[in-house]
Each structure stands twice: as C-alpha cells, then as structure tokens.
Amino acid sequence: MHSTDLAFYTCDELIRELMQRNTFYGCVIHSAEDHKHDEWDERTFRVHYNQNLDRTVTGRLLDRIAEHLNVHSD
C-alpha cells in the first residue's frame, strides 16, 4: 500500500488492516463519532487491540494514557 492510496480507505478499514498485522503491538483509540470542529467536548471513544496485547496489558496501557491526560489537561 502506498501512502497516496490511504486517502481511498475509511478509518474503519485502516484500523481493521492494522489490527490484522502481527507486527502491530499497541492499541488504537479514536472518537466514536466524527469530530469536525475545533472545540473539544466530552467524547465517547472506541478502543481496538489485537492478539499481541491481552486485556490486562491493554487496561494498564489505557490507565497510563488516562493519567497522562489528567496531568497534561491544564
């Protein structure tokens, strides 16, 4: 896949492709709805992770992200 080809795929298709890769070790967090304006409000997020991370490790990773967001939210 060439970088110019990425414009022709939806976010869901790109996430699905990433989750199928054995070399991907992490998770994807994204807004559940489209966000097309500059103001940030409370959002609902979707989390995707593949077989390279188990549920416990993913939970710890998300806890660290939440801590980071709380510290840097000011």
C-alpha positions in Angstrom: 0.0 0.0 0.0 1.4 3.4 -1.0 0.9 6.4 1.2 -1.2 8.1 -1.6 -3.5 5.1 -1.5 -4.5 5.8 2.1 -6.9 8.6 1.0 -9.2 6.0 -0.5 -9.8 4.0 2.7 -12.1 4.7 5.6 -10.8 4.9 9.1 -12.5 1.6 10.0 -10.8 -0.1 7.1 -7.4 1.2 8.1 -7.9 0.2 11.7 -9.0 -3.3 10.6 -5.9 -3.6 8.5 -3.7 -2.5 11.4 -5.3 -5.0 13.8 -4.6 -7.9 11.4 -0.9 -7.2 11.4 1.3 -9.5 13.5 3.9 -6.7 13.8 1.4 -4.2 15.5 1.8 -4.1 19.2 -0.4 -1.4 20.7 -4.0 -0.2 20.6 -5.9 2.4 18.6 -8.2 4.9 20.4 -10.5 7.0 18.3 -13.6 9.1 18.7 -16.8 7.0 18.2 -18.3 9.8 16.1 -16.8 12.1 13.5 -15.3 15.3 15.0 -15.2 18.1 12.5 -15.0 21.2 14.6 -12.2 22.7 16.7 -13.9 22.8 20.1 -13.3 19.7 22.3 -16.0 18.4 24.5 -16.6 15.2 26.3 -16.3 12.4 23.8 -17.1 8.7 23.6 -14.1 6.6 22.3 -13.6 3.2 20.8 -10.6 1.1 21.6 -9.2 -1.6 19.4 -6.4 -4.0 20.2 -5.3 -7.2 18.6 -3.9 -10.6 19.8 -0.5 -9.1 20.5 -1.9 -7.4 23.7 -4.0 -9.2 26.2 -6.8 -7.5 28.0 -4.8 -6.9 31.2 -1.9 -5.2 29.4 -4.3 -3.1 27.3 -6.0 -2.0 30.5 -2.7 -0.9 32.1 -1.8 0.9 28.9 -5.1 2.8 28.9 -4.6 3.6 32.6 -1.3 5.2 31.8 -2.8 7.2 29.0 -5.6 8.5 31.3 -3.0 9.5 33.9 -1.0 11.4 31.2 -4.2 13.2 30.0 -5.1 14.2 33.6 -1.7 15.6 34.2 -1.5 17.5 30.9 -5.1 18.7 30.7 -4.5 22.1 32.2 
